[in-house]
Amino acid sequence: MSLYGSMRTGVSGMNAQSNRLGTVAENIANANTTGYKRASTEFSSMILPSGGGNYNSGGVETQVRYSISQQGGTSYTTSASDLAINGGGFFIVQGNGGQNFLTRAGSFVPDKDGNLVNTAGFTLMGYEYKAGADPTVVVNGFDGLTQVKLKDEGLVASGSTKGAMEANLPSGAAIGDEKATSLVVYDSQGNTRILDFVYKKTNVNEWSLEIRDRATYSAGPPITGVIGSQVMTFDAAGKRTGAVPATLTTTAINNLPGTGANLGALTIDTTKTTQLGGDFTSTGGGIDGSKPSKMSGFEIDKEGIVYVKYGDGNLVPKYRIALATVQSPDKLQPESGNVYSQGTDSGVIVTGFAGSGAFGNIQSKALENSNVDIANELTSMIEAQRNYTANSKVFQTASDLLDVLVNLKR
């Protein structure tokens, strides 16, 4: 009967506008929530079959959508652990139950254990640097991820593993002439050791290089302390010939006298050594490793590499933040705490690093604002209010007419 259908349609319209008002309320409430994505109510008509001179009014159905792929504005802070993604991708975070989620909410702070945790209590995940090597991402899952922990562990020292030496060898030197320079390196306990780089001209356009540990070197038999050597040849322009880059690897020295520390094998780059006219000069090159020092802070670069900063100014990479994405971000399933899980229509989660592929760069000392426009939400609220009232009038009118019909029998 059309009167019943009109009442049903009016209820359907009021329910739809209630849903719309609900998303408006949620958006306004989260207008200042970091990384929040606006919800909207989409309407679709529901048609019922009619015939025989009677019209069956249908109704309206609603579906809530989230503008997850729409990036919000950026606000800047003074905290290095506040992170925003400029472009595609999501941070991977872990809840208390060990389940991983995706989020754009990057307001992280270290907790009592040093883990980077956002305001909803989710822990930032990344890959750990091991032996200084850049980690390898697992593109189709969360295997290998670990919590990003920046806990002060007191005094820390790191032994040297690689460095470089740049020098100019005088082309006018006589065969048999020697030139020397030195480089300070660090053993496994952060003690300094001096390595002497001794160059000897052995032929035209040819020099030999010996790297000697000064503390253990002895020229007499048996010769000790030479931990690396290399033959260096040059072309007519004084440039290195042979394999480029030119490196040599020293031998390790274990159980150093007096400390019991180890000096690991060092990879020394000598590519920039030249043989030109003039005096012998050494411009150094540098070496990694550090003496004992305390953690003084941390830095996070645009590629998501988390560096621990020590008192001597040395930056040591500890983690690389992982990002993730899906084929259809707007189809992700929203969860409490401003996080998302994989939805049935979102596509497979793919992980990677910032600055590669479809992933944007990471901005430290920045946060992504919500993408809510208060003016638009207020407009939607007024429209929802008016439409709800109009639908209630339909229901009320049909109810009044139904009363007239019922009273005809009396």
Buried (B, 14 or more C-beta within 10 A) or exposed (E): EBBEBBBBBBBBBBBBBBBBBBBBBBBBEBBEBBBBBBBBBEBEEEEEEEEEEEEBBBBBBBEBBBBBBEBBEEEEBEEBBBBBBBBBBBBBBBBEEEEBBBBBBBBBEBEEEBBBBBBBEBBBBBBBBEEEEEBEBBEEEBEBBBBBBBEEEEEBBBBBBBBBBBBBBBBEBEEEBEBBBBBBBBBBBBBEBEBBBBBBBEEEBBBBBBBBBEBBBEEEEEEEBBBBEBEBBBEEEBBBEEEEEBBBEBBEBEEBEEEEBBBBBBBBBBBBBBBBEEEBBBEBBEBBBBBBBEBEEBEBBEBBBBBBBBBEEBBBBBBBBBBBBBEEBBBBBBBEBBBBBBBEEBBEBBBBBBBEEEBBBBBBBBBBBBBBEEEEBEEBBEBBBEBBEEBBEBBEBBEEBBEEEEEEEE
